[in-house]
């Protein structure tokens, strides 16, 4: 017991010294950027090591690029190249780059980065995910943990009979470790291959979360039973009291302190530098306390991040300031250092076969323990296979555990190398197979395409509108109202709030409950958006039915949530906001690349029609059709083609609103003929327009003959101050004289030629660019 306390105090003292060291490095780093150039020899060596790590990582990336392995594999392989297996065999290389003590500085640098990386991950995880874990996830998590244990113990018994191993306890610990799939590792890999918010990605996240919850409880119990057997029955009581006291201090002292510091920051503003530094100091103090009681500093940092309010301004600010440094710079260094310690020559003998058999049995048991219950629950075989491969992947948490064992001399260099080598092979091959087997877009791309054209004009319309911020609310409620909802033919609207996650936390697609919204904090802008649409639903008196959803996902795969929800809700059109916004004086106010990426992906893969809304309501002066009795003037530019026919069908529906006036301007190209098939469909669309015009003074039809794109631009210029909204199709024949010469100046080609011209120019009307469905 005294030895245990002495060890924890030593670890705490060591961390304190490292904190002082780190503070000195920070000051030196600050002095460097202010021109003082306070670089001593150790700092020069550290910078040289970092540069070499990234150069070799880049070389490894180029070498392995055809296989598309995850980043962590590339970084570990780069570390192996730099280690004693290859470059480390050169005495000159070792003397220059890794003199005595230099590696300790690099490891300390990387350890701090990894601690803050886990803190960031904790900030991004929504703890309410635990409530959503289903029975299937729990069962698969349990079988995926128990069966590897059984296989591993069986392999150990076989090895023990053939030749009793020297380190039996260590091999059993390896068996236990191989049975786990940490939540942090799996979500990180899912994020990297862009399936984090897919159906399988979310299910895998739930399984690992259930497994981690059970694993942590089991580890806590086993740890205390071991202590009672080794020391005395009362020893665990003091250990439990110490650990519980630490976590109580974290929850009831450090957490409120961080929130109190953040409360001084004005709403929608970033934290000041002093507040930010104070929060980082609290993370360091928390790490020191964790080490002092025998826990790991990195685990304490993760729990502190997990305890802070999810999706708060505090979290967004810290993530924005720390992510590039910790996740982009220091985490790759941490992963590369794990490769330094390997030595492949140590596993090239028969003594490694016993350990390899036990490690392989753990991986095989994990695969069997996941795929069998998945098939039992009637998950399709290909998805069950994908899920089993995901569960076999390892990541940075395993690297940490192996490193701790290596430093404590619990395992030899040979065993450590085998563990890292198996991790590289299993994770690398699994990711390659997963990319080949699973494409989440297949589910909705195979779905029947729904459009406004194929639905009757007087039938119920189902829309999916995507909201990025509170500024989108007024423009989208206005568009819904313009779409002519009535009590006889109401419009069913799914409102999906898009929230980007930049780290490796689990994604969320959830329906928002109105009762929960009333009880939630008014500072949550997500709740404010939901309440705004709920108020509009009440205002509509039954003509509009609203369902609120929220998607928290990576930018690269956010379209999967949009398309999946559109398919599940059987919507006829998806409306997404344009990535640019304008100030009231007409100047460009913001450019949001996140939205542009989403829009491009949705336009490619949507299972129904799509509309991109370019909102200039505040510029044009007529803010909303809801604000007055004046007419809302809409123009529709018709050239021909599927997109224009869909835009025309939507425009005719809008014209049914009592306050809407519609003008359809048909641009006719002199001497240019399209295919007979397209001509017949265009003629049918125009016949429907004439049928709508019959006796209706609110719909007008005009025809303009044009020879080239310049004539088209002149026609549009005449419309500049006469309309509130212009509707146009996205795609037009590339060789049509109507658009000749306009494509050369395209700024946003995803909007099509006319859509790009209307969105990029200094017009004061809003624009709706419509696509019939995604191209085959």
Buried (B, 14 or more C-beta within 10 A) or exposed (E): EEEBBEEBBEBBEEBBEBBEBBEEBEEBEEEBEEEEEBBEEEBEBBEEBBEBBBEBBEBBBEEBEEEEBBBBBBBBBBBBBBBBBEBBEEEEBBEEBBEEEBBEBBBBBBBBBBBBBBBBBBBBBBEEBEEBBEEBBBBBBBBBBEBBBBBBBBBBEEBEEEEEBEBEEBBBBBBBBBBBBBBBBBBBBBBBBBBBBBBBBBBBBBBBBBBBBBBEEEEBEEBBEEBBEEBEEEBBEBBBEBBEEBBEEBEEEBBEBBBEBBEEBEEEEBBBEEBBEBBBEBBBBBBBBBBBBBBBBBBBBBBBBBBBBBBBBBBBBBBEBBBEEBBEBBBBBBBBBBBBBBBBEBBEEEEBEBBBBBBBBBBBBBBBBBBBBBBEEEBEEEBBBBBBBBBBBBBBBBBBBBBEBBEEEBBBBBBBBBBBBBBBEBBBBBBBEBBEEBEBBEBBBEBEBBBBBBBEBEEBBBBBBBBBBEBBBBBBBBBBBBBBBBEEBBBBBBBBBBBBBBBBBBBBBBEBEEEEBEEBEEEBBBBBBBBBBBEBBEEBEEBBBBBBBBBBBBBBBBBBBBBBBBBEBBBBBBBBBBBBBBEEEBEEEEEBEBBBBBBBBBBBBBBBBBBBBBBBBBBBEBBBBBEEEEBBBBBBBBBBBBBBBBBBBBBBBBBBBEBBBBBBBBBBBEEBEBEEEBEEBBEEBBEBBEEBBEEEEBBBBEEBEBBBBEBBBEBBEEBEEEBBBBBBBBBBBEEBBBBBEBBEEBEBEBBBBBBBBBBBEEBBBBBBBBBBBBEE
